[in-house]
Amino acid sequence: MIPTVRVLLAVASFALIAACADDDRTASTTADNVATSARGPALTGAAAVQAAVDDIVTEYPTLHGVVVHVVAPGVDETFVAGENAGAPVSADATFRLASNTKTFTAAAALRLVEQGKVDIDGPITQCLDDQLTQALASDGYEPDAITVRQALTHTAGLFDYAQGEGSGYVDAVLADPMHRWTPLEQVQWAVDHGDPLGAPGAAFSYSDTGYVIASSLIECASGLPMADAYRELLGFDELGVEATYLESLEELPAGAGPRTHQFLEDVDTYSFDPSMDLYGAGGLVSNAADLAHFARALLRGEVFDQPTTLDTMLEEPDSAPPGAAMGLFREEIYGTTCWSHEGFWGTGVFTCPDVDLTISASVQQAALDEVDLNAILDAAFTLVPSD
């Protein structure tokens, strides 16, 4: 499911905060940049991050707790504030990643490209469930003309079943939150509620549908159920990713903490069936530390066997907006390049490899239109040493 506040268009995502910031944010990144707590004097470092997290909870009580993990030179720490479902939010709390899952899905597909099992510029039909192919064809799509690269970069012309204009999918989920969706139902929803958005490769349009298709292709090409495909292709064990799992499709890992209650305004979605957002476009549950560590490892080239594979992931198609890559979005923050993604349920991560800074966060609230997280961003940058 796409973020309520879409990457590259929203105010609340970490990526957009940077893009919408004042011009002076292009100044050099140094420890002299300070964050000021609403309660007192300027702070730097870990104290600044904790103060910013505390203040966000005070300013926005609808967030139901905030969990932030920061990795920077000499720092690998989780910061928490607020309550969730009547109890203090814990540092090991897990949460539904929603669209942050897309980064994992794109990386898994590229691992199969490395293994010669998927042709990135070949058609999605090279290894795809026949029912999905037939559903797309019934609405005028030409599945043989849509490439894997286009599906993963939102340039395939696929209507977004989750929040495409006129889709009504979110309303359907709220009306029957315990319905068990299938991938075919979601693709069929796209077929029934929208039409092709243009020729494959012609334009960018964010689409969960493309990632449901990518998930089916990954399962077919790897011969593994998606939960095992993530774990094995991305090397969770080797990376120390211990609390991340595909909800309802595999057993709870021993390292996973309690799952938070995540809200859509005042609606507690904790008990909603996860199949509403489970098949490649979403579905992973993780904690802030795992999310940050995976993003950092990915951008450091530690997930792929070949350096050129990361280059492929970070390529920006000519038909996409500047910064839109494959399962990631680029922003320039304080003069350094950062890569990010966010998720519907108030999750986000970005990593700036040149200064070794990664920040992940979960605020347990999908309705984020007016939330300003700049203070957390600024505080985290005080952890970056000066040159």
C-alpha positions in Angstrom: 0.0 0.0 0.0 1.4 3.4 -0.9 2.2 6.0 1.7 -0.7 8.3 2.7 1.8 11.0 2.0 3.6 9.9 -1.1 7.3 10.1 -1.5 8.4 13.1 -3.6 5.0 14.8 -3.0 4.4 14.9 0.7 5.4 17.0 3.7 5.7 14.4 6.3 8.2 11.9 4.8 11.9 12.2 5.8 12.7 12.5 2.1 10.4 15.4 1.6 11.5 17.2 4.7 14.9 17.6 3.1 13.5 18.5 -0.3 11.2 21.2 1.1 13.7 22.6 3.5 15.2 26.1 3.2 18.1 26.7 0.8 20.5 27.0 3.7 20.1 23.3 4.3 22.7 22.8 1.6 25.4 24.0 4.1 28.1 21.7 5.1 27.2 18.9 7.4 29.1 19.4 10.7 28.7 18.7 14.3 28.3 22.4 14.8 24.8 22.2 13.5 22.6 21.9 16.6 19.1 20.9 17.4 17.1 23.0 19.9 14.7 21.2 22.2 11.4 23.0 23.0 12.3 22.6 26.6 15.7 24.2 26.8 19.0 25.1 25.2 20.6 23.8 22.1 21.8 20.2 22.1 24.0 18.0 19.9 24.5 14.3 19.3 22.4 11.6 20.9 21.0 14.0 23.4 19.6 16.1 20.5 18.0 13.1 18.9 16.3 12.0 22.1 15.1 15.6 22.8 13.7 15.9 19.3 11.9 12.5 19.6 10.4 13.6 23.0 9.2 16.9 21.6 7.6 15.3 18.5 5.4 13.1 20.8 4.5 16.2 22.9 3.6 18.2 19.8 1.7 15.4 18.0 -0.1 13.2 20.5 -1.8 11.3 17.7 1.5 9.5 16.9 1.0 6.8 19.5 4.7 6.6 20.3 7.8 7.3 18.2 10.7 4.9 17.6 13.8 6.2 15.8 17.1 4.3 15.1 20.2 6.2 14.1 23.4 4.7 12.8 26.3 7.2 12.5 30.0 7.1 13.1 30.3 5.7 16.7 26.5 5.6 17.1 24.1 2.7 16.7 21.2 3.5 19.0 17.4 3.4 19.2 15.4 6.4 20.6 11.9 6.1 21.9 9.2 8.3 23.4 5.5 8.1 24.1 3.0 5.4 24.7 1.4 2.8 22.4 -1.8 1.0 23.4 -1.4 2.3 27.0 2.2 1.2 27.5 5.5 2.9 26.9 6.8 2.2 23.4 9.8 -0.1 23.6 13.1 0.1 21.6 12.6 -3.4 20.2 9.0 -2.7 19.1 8.2 -4.1 15.7 5.8 -2.5 13.2 4.3 -3.1 9.8 6.7 -1.6 7.2 4.1 -1.1 4.5 5.8 0.3 1.4 9.3 0.2 3.0 8.9 -3.4 1.9 9.4 -2.3 -1.7 13.1 -1.7 -1.1 13.5 -5.3 0.0 11.4 -6.6 -2.9 13.4 -4.7 -5.5 16.7 -5.9 -3.9 15.5 -9.5 -3.9 14.6 -9.2 -7.6 18.0 -7.9 -8.4 19.7 -10.8 -6.5 17.9 -13.1 -8.9 19.2 -10.9 -11.8 22.7 -11.5 -10.4 22.0 -15.3 -10.4 20.9 -15.3 -14.0 17.3 -16.3 -13.0 15.6 -13.0 -14.0 16.2 -10.8 -17.0 15.8 -7.2 -15.7 14.9 -5.9 -19.2 12.9 -9.0 -20.1 9.1 -9.2 -19.8 7.3 -9.8 -16.5 5.9 -12.9 -18.1 9.2 -14.6 -18.1 8.2 -16.1 -14.8 4.7 -15.1 -13.7 1.5 -16.7 -12.4 -0.7 -17.3 -15.5 -3.8 -15.9 -13.6 -2.0 -12.6 -13.1 -1.0 -12.4 -16.7 -4.6 -13.1 -17.8 -6.0 -10.5 -15.5 -3.8 -7.8 -16.9 -4.4 -8.8 -20.5 -8.2 -8.7 -19.9 -7.9 -4.9 -19.2 -5.9 -4.1 -22.3 -2.4 -4.4 -20.8 0.3 -6.1 -22.9 2.2 -8.1 -20.2 4.8 -9.3 -22.7 5.7 -5.6 -23.3 6.1 -4.7 -19.6 9.7 -5.3 -18.3 10.7 -6.2 -14.8 12.7 -3.0 -14.6 9.5 -1.0 -15.4 7.5 -2.8 -12.8 10.1 -2.0 -10.2 10.6 1.6 -11.1 6.8 2.5 -11.3 7.1 3.1 -15.1 5.0 0.2 -16.3 1.8 2.1 -16.7 0.0 -0.1 -14.1 -3.0 1.3 -12.3 -2.4 1.3 -8.5 -4.9 -1.0 -6.9 -4.2 0.5 -3.5 -4.8 4.2 -4.0 -5.1 4.9 -7.7 -7.7 7.6 -8.4 -11.1 6.0 -7.9 -9.8 2.8 -6.6 -11.7 2.7 -3.3 -9.4 0.0 -2.0 -8.7 1.7 1.4 -12.5 2.1 2.0 -12.9 -1.6 1.1 -10.3 -2.6 3.6 -11.8 -0.4 6.4 -15.3 -1.9 5.6 -14.0 -5.5 6.0 -10.7 -5.4 7.8 -10.5 -9.2 8.4 -10.9 -10.1 4.7 -8.1 -12.3 3.5 -6.9 -10.8 0.2 -4.9 -12.8 -2.4 -2.4 -11.4 -5.0 -4.9 -12.2 -7.7 -7.7 -10.2 -6.0 -5.4 -7.2 -5.7 -4.4 -7.3 -9.4 -8.0 -7.9 -10.3 -9.0 -4.8 -8.2 -6.6 -2.8 -10.3 -8.1 -4.2 -13.5 -11.7 -3.6 -12.3 -11.2 0.0 -10.9 -8.7 1.5 -13.4 -7.2 1.2 -16.8 -3.7 1.2 -18.2 -2.0 4.5 -17.6 0.0 4.6 -20.8 2.6 2.6 -22.7 5.2 0.7 -20.6 8.2 3.0 -19.9 6.4 6.2 -21.0 5.8 7.8 -17.6 6.1 7.4 -13.8 3.1 6.4 -11.7 3.6 4.9 -8.3 2.0 1.5 -8.3 1.6 -1.2 -5.7 0.3 -3.4 -8.5 3.8 -3.6 -10.0 5.3 -4.9 -6.8 2.6 -7.6 -6.4 3.6 -8.7 -9.8 7.3 -8.6 -8.9 6.6 -10.7 -5.8 5.0 -13.4 -8.0 7.9 -13.3 -10.3 10.4 -13.6 -7.5 8.6 -16.7 -6.1 8.5 -18.3 -9.5 12.1 -17.6 -10.4 13.6 -18.5 -7.0 11.3 -21.5 -6.4 10.8 -20.1 -2.8 7.8 -18.7 -1.0 8.3 -15.0 -0.6 9.2 -15.1 3.1 12.1 -17.5 2.3 13.1 -15.5 -0.7 13.6 -12.4 1.3 15.5 -14.2 4.0 17.8 -16.2 1.7 18.3 -13.8 -1.3 19.0 -10.8 1.0 21.1 -12.7 3.6 19.1 -11.7 6.7 21.2 -14.0 8.9 24.5 -12.7 7.5 23.4 -9.0 8.0 22.1 -9.6 11.5 18.6 -8.8 10.5 16.8 -10.7 13.3 13.4 -9.2 13.9 12.1 -8.9 10.3 9.5 -11.3 9.0 6.7 -11.5 6.5 3.6 -11.3 8.6 1.3 -14.4 8.6 3.4 -16.2 6.0 6.2 -17.3 8.3 6.8 -18.0 12.0 7.6 -15.1 14.3 11.4 -14.9 14.6 12.9 -15.3 18.1 14.4 -11.8 17.9 11.1 -10.0 17.1 9.7 -7.7 19.8 6.0 -6.9 20.3 4.2 -5.4 17.3 2.9 -1.9 17.9 -0.6 -0.7 17.3 -0.6 1.4 14.1 -3.4 3.9 13.5 -5.2 5.5 10.6 -6.4 8.7 12.4 -8.3 7.2 15.3 -8.7 3.7 13.9 -6.5 1.1 15.5 -5.5 -1.3 12.7 -3.6 -3.8 14.8 -6.0 -6.6 14.2 -6.5 -5.9 10.5 -5.7 -8.9 8.3 -2.2 -8.3 7.0 -3.1 -9.6 3.5 -4.4 -6.1 2.7 -0.8 -5.1 2.1 1.3 -8.3 2.0 2.6 -9.3 -1.4 5.7 -7.5 -2.4 4.3 -3.9 -2.1 4.1 -4.4 1.7 3.9 -7.1 4.3 7.2 -7.1 6.2 7.2 -6.4 9.9 10.5 -5.1 11.4 11.9 -2.9 14.1 13.7 0.4 13.8 17.2 -1.2 14.2 16.7 -3.9 11.5 15.3 -1.4 9.1 18.2 1.0 9.6 20.8 -1.8 9.4 19.4 -3.3 6.2 19.2 0.1 4.5 22.7 0.9 5.5 24.0 -2.5 4.3 22.2 -2.1 1.0 23.7 1.3 0.2 27.1 0.1 1.3 27.0 -2.6 -1.3 26.8 -5.5 1.3 23.6 -7.1 -0.1 24.6 -7.7 -3.7 27.5 -9.9 -5.0 28.4 -7.4 -7.8 28.9 -3.6 -7.3 27.1 -2.9 -10.6 23.9 -4.3 -9.2 23.6 -1.5 -6.8 24.3 0.9 -9.7 21.3 -0.7 -11.5 19.1 -0.2 -8.4 20.0 3.5 -8.2 19.5 4.3 -11.9 16.8 6.9 -12.4 14.7 6.2 -15.5 14.3 9.1 -17.9 10.5 8.9 -17.7 10.5 9.2 -13.8 10.9 12.3 -11.7 14.4 13.2 -10.6 15.4 11.1 -7.7 13.0 8.2 -8.4 15.0 4.9 -8.6 14.2 1.3 -8.0 12.6 0.8 -4.6 14.4 4.0 -3.4 14.2 7.7 -3.8 17.1 10.2 -3.8 17.3 13.5 -2.0 20.2 15.9 -1.4 20.4 16.8 2.4 22.9 19.2 3.7 24.9 18.8 0.5 25.0 15.0 0.7 23.1 12.3 -1.3 20.6 10.3 0.7 18.3 7.4 -0.4 15.0 6.8 1.2 11.6 5.1 1.2 8.5 5.5 3.5 5.5 3.4 4.3 1.7 4.0 4.8 1.6 3.3 8.5 4.0 6.1 9.5 7.4 4.4 8.8 10.4 5.7 7.0 14.1 5.2 6.5 16.9 7.1 4.7 20.6 6.5 4.5 23.3 8.9 3.4 26.3 6.6 2.5 28.9 9.3 2.0 28.6 10.5 5.6 27.6 7.1 7.0 24.3 8.3 8.5 21.1 6.2 8.5 17.8 7.1 10.2 14.7 4.9 10.5 11.5 5.8 12.2 8.0 4.6 13.0 5.4 6.9 14.4 2.4 4.5 14.4 0.1 6.8 12.5 -0.8 6.9 8.8 -2.4 10.3 8.9 0.7 12.4 8.7 -0.1 15.3 6.4 0.7 18.0 9.0 3.5 16.3 10.9 6.9 18.0 10.7 9.8 15.7 11.6 12.5 18.2 10.7 13.8 18.4 14.2 14.7 14.7 14.3 16.4 15.0 10.9 18.4 18.0 12.1 19.4 16.3 15.4 20.6 13.2 13.6 22.9 15.3 11.4 24.7 16.6 14.4 26.1 13.1 14.8 28.0 13.5 11.5 31.6 14.6 12.2 33.0 17.7 10.5 35.6 17.1 7.8 
